[in-house]
Amino acid sequence: MILGVAVNAEVTQEDIATVNRALATAVQLDNRCAKSTDCTTVAVGSRACGGPNGYVVYSILSSNAQDIRSLAQLTTKLEHEYNTDNSVVSICSLVMPPKPMCDETQKCVAESKFSPSEEIVF
């Protein structure tokens, strides 16, 4: 078992959610940076049409960096298995990785696509 996920058993949404929570926790525990080159992304999840569901931004300086990459890979594997086992259909749009940056609080984040003066208002 990995994080309470049974190996060789049918994957459930709860299995995927458990790994996603562990991934989020690993990133939050240690996501410090001094400059934007300390930050990177990893693909997470699997769409039924192929490709990732999204990306996680994290610090390469993190003591959890290897765990973050491993949890992202596990999430991708579990979602792929779930999609295959359940004949899931998804949108077939390509998700591009965000540009990682070190923000003013010294945390790795995805660079905003809009400056404050360009915010979209509904």
C-alpha positions as CSV (number, residue, x, y, z in Angstrom):
1,M,0.0,0.0,0.0
2,I,1.1,3.5,-0.8
3,L,-0.5,6.3,1.3
4,G,-3.4,4.0,2.0
5,V,-3.9,3.2,-1.7
6,A,-4.0,-0.6,-2.4
7,V,-1.8,-1.8,-5.1
8,N,-3.5,-3.9,-7.9
9,A,-7.0,-2.9,-6.7
10,E,-9.5,-0.8,-8.5
11,V,-8.7,2.9,-8.2
12,T,-11.3,5.1,-6.6
13,Q,-11.8,8.9,-6.6
14,E,-11.0,8.8,-2.9
15,D,-7.7,7.2,-3.7
16,I,-6.9,10.0,-6.1
17,A,-8.1,12.6,-3.6
18,T,-5.9,11.1,-0.9
19,V,-2.8,11.4,-3.0
20,N,-3.7,14.9,-4.2
21,R,-4.0,16.0,-0.5
22,A,-0.6,14.5,0.3
23,L,0.9,16.3,-2.7
24,A,-0.6,19.7,-1.7
25,T,0.7,19.2,1.9
26,A,4.2,18.3,0.6
27,V,4.3,21.5,-1.5
28,Q,3.0,23.7,1.4
29,L,5.5,22.3,3.9
30,D,8.5,23.7,2.1
31,N,8.0,25.9,-0.9
32,R,10.6,28.6,-0.2
33,C,12.8,30.3,-2.8
34,A,15.2,33.1,-3.2
35,K,14.8,33.6,-7.0
36,S,12.5,32.3,-9.7
37,T,15.1,29.8,-11.0
38,D,14.5,28.0,-7.6
39,C,11.0,27.2,-8.8
40,T,9.8,24.6,-11.3
41,T,6.7,22.6,-12.3
42,V,5.6,19.0,-12.5
43,A,2.7,17.6,-14.5
44,V,-0.1,16.1,-12.4
45,G,-3.1,13.9,-13.3
46,S,-4.2,12.3,-16.5
47,R,-7.0,13.4,-18.9
48,A,-8.8,10.6,-20.7
49,C,-7.7,12.1,-24.1
50,G,-4.1,12.2,-22.9
51,G,-1.9,14.8,-21.2
52,P,-2.0,16.1,-17.7
53,N,-4.9,17.7,-15.8
54,G,-2.6,20.5,-14.6
55,Y,0.7,21.4,-13.0
56,V,2.1,21.9,-9.5
57,V,4.6,24.7,-8.9
58,Y,7.2,23.9,-6.3
59,S,10.7,24.7,-5.1
60,I,13.7,22.7,-6.2
61,L,15.2,23.6,-2.9
62,S,12.5,21.9,-1.0
63,S,13.4,19.0,1.3
64,N,10.2,17.4,-0.2
65,A,11.2,17.9,-3.9
66,Q,11.5,14.1,-4.6
67,D,8.3,13.4,-2.7
68,I,6.5,16.0,-4.7
69,R,7.6,14.5,-8.0
70,S,6.8,11.0,-6.8
71,L,3.3,12.0,-5.6
72,A,2.7,13.8,-8.9
73,Q,3.6,10.7,-10.8
74,L,1.4,8.6,-8.5
75,T,-1.5,10.9,-9.1
76,T,-1.0,10.6,-12.8
77,K,-0.8,6.8,-12.7
78,L,-3.9,6.5,-10.6
79,E,-5.9,8.9,-12.7
80,H,-4.9,7.0,-15.9
81,E,-5.9,3.7,-14.3
82,Y,-9.2,5.2,-13.1
83,N,-9.9,6.7,-16.5
84,T,-9.2,3.4,-18.3
85,D,-11.1,1.2,-15.8
86,N,-14.2,3.5,-15.9
87,S,-14.2,4.4,-19.6
88,V,-13.9,8.1,-18.7
89,V,-14.4,10.7,-21.4
90,S,-12.8,14.2,-20.9
91,I,-12.1,17.4,-22.7
92,C,-9.2,17.1,-25.1
93,S,-7.7,20.5,-24.6
94,L,-4.0,20.9,-24.0
95,V,-3.0,22.2,-20.6
96,M,0.2,24.3,-20.8
97,P,2.6,24.5,-17.8
98,P,2.5,27.8,-15.9
99,K,5.6,29.9,-15.7
100,P,7.0,29.4,-12.1
101,M,8.2,32.4,-10.2
102,C,9.4,33.3,-6.7
103,D,7.0,35.8,-5.3
104,E,7.6,38.7,-2.8
105,T,6.9,36.3,0.1
106,Q,9.7,34.0,-1.1
107,K,7.3,31.2,-2.2
108,C,7.2,29.5,-5.5
109,V,3.9,30.3,-7.4
110,A,2.6,30.3,-10.9
111,E,3.1,33.6,-12.6
112,S,-0.1,35.5,-13.1
113,K,-1.2,35.8,-16.7
114,F,-2.6,39.3,-16.0
115,S,-1.1,42.3,-14.3
116,P,-3.4,44.0,-11.8
117,S,-4.4,46.6,-14.4
118,E,-5.4,43.8,-16.9
119,E,-7.6,41.8,-14.5
120,I,-10.8,40.6,-16.1
121,V,-13.9,41.8,-14.4
122,F,-17.2,40.0,-14.8
